[in-house]
C-alpha cells in the first residue's frame, strides 16, 4: 500500500495526514528508537491507522472536495477559540504523530485498552488511560472532534 499524504489541499485518495519523511524526522529528533527501528512498511501502516482513527470522529464544517481521501481539510470549521481553521491544523498533525507512535509501540493500539468500569443501563464504558488516547482526544477536541453521532430507531 502506498502512503498518500494530505497536503492541506484536499488530496484525492489521501491516506495519511503526515508523510513518512516528516514522521521519521520528528521521531528521530525525539530519539524515539521504537519508531526509527521499525521497518518503513510498519511506519506507513501506523500513519495510515492513526489517520483512520482520527477520521472516525465527526468534525465541524464540510470537506473541501468529495474526492479527498480524508476528512481534513475542511471549510467552515472553527477551533474552540472561534478561529477559522484552514489546511491541516497543528492539533490534527500532532495527534496523528502521537497515535502513529502508539500503533508502532503496541500493535493493539488503542483497541487494547481495558475497561475499568461498565454500566448496563444507560450504557456506559470507561477505559483505562494507559495508552494515551485521552491526550489525543484532547488535541482533537480543540478542532471540534466529537464522537460520531449515532441515531437509534426503535421499530
Residue pairs with C-beta under 8 A, 6 or more apart in sequence:
1 15
1 44
1 45
1 48
2 15
3 15
3 16
3 19
3 20
3 44
3 47
3 48
4 11
4 13
4 14
4 15
4 16
4 69
5 11
5 14
5 15
5 16
5 17
5 18
5 19
6 14
6 16
6 17
6 51
6 68
6 69
6 70
6 72
6 73
6 88
7 88
8 72
8 73
8 86
8 87
8 88
9 64
9 73
10 63
10 64
10 65
10 67
10 68
10 73
11 68
11 69
12 65
12 67
12 68
12 69
13 67
13 69
14 68
14 69
14 70
15 47
15 48
15 51
15 69
15 70
16 44
16 47
16 48
16 50
16 51
16 96
17 47
17 50
17 51
17 54
17 70
17 72
17 88
17 92
17 93
17 96
18 47
18 50
18 51
18 93
18 96
18 97
18 100
20 40
20 43
20 44
20 47
23 35
23 43
23 47
23 97
23 100
24 35
24 36
24 43
26 97
27 35
27 36
27 97
27 101
28 36
32 101
34 101
34 104
34 105
35 43
35 100
35 101
35 104
38 46
38 104
42 104
43 100
43 104
45 103
46 99
46 100
46 101
46 103
46 104
47 96
47 100
49 99
49 100
49 103
49 109
50 95
50 96
50 97
50 98
50 99
50 100
50 102
50 103
51 70
51 96
53 99
53 109
53 110
54 71
54 92
54 95
54 96
54 99
54 140
54 145
55 70
55 71
56 148
57 140
57 145
57 146
57 147
57 148
58 145
58 146
58 147
58 148
58 149
59 71
59 72
59 74
59 77
59 143
59 144
59 145
59 146
60 74
60 76
60 77
60 78
60 144
61 74
61 75
61 76
61 77
61 78
61 85
61 144
62 74
62 75
62 76
63 71
63 73
63 74
63 75
64 73
64 74
64 75
72 88
72 89
72 92
73 86
73 87
73 88
74 85
77 84
77 85
77 143
77 144
78 84
78 85
78 144
79 85
79 89
79 91
79 142
79 143
79 144
80 141
80 142
80 143
80 144
85 143
89 142
89 143
91 139
91 140
91 142
91 143
92 139
92 140
92 143
94 139
95 136
95 139
95 140
98 132
98 135
98 136
98 139
99 109
99 110
99 136
102 109
102 110
102 131
102 132
102 136
103 109
106 112
106 131
109 131
110 131
110 133
112 131
113 127
113 128
113 130
113 131
113 133
114 127
114 128
114 130
115 125
115 126
115 127
115 128
116 126
116 127
116 128
117 124
117 125
117 126
118 124
118 125
118 126
119 125
127 133
137 145
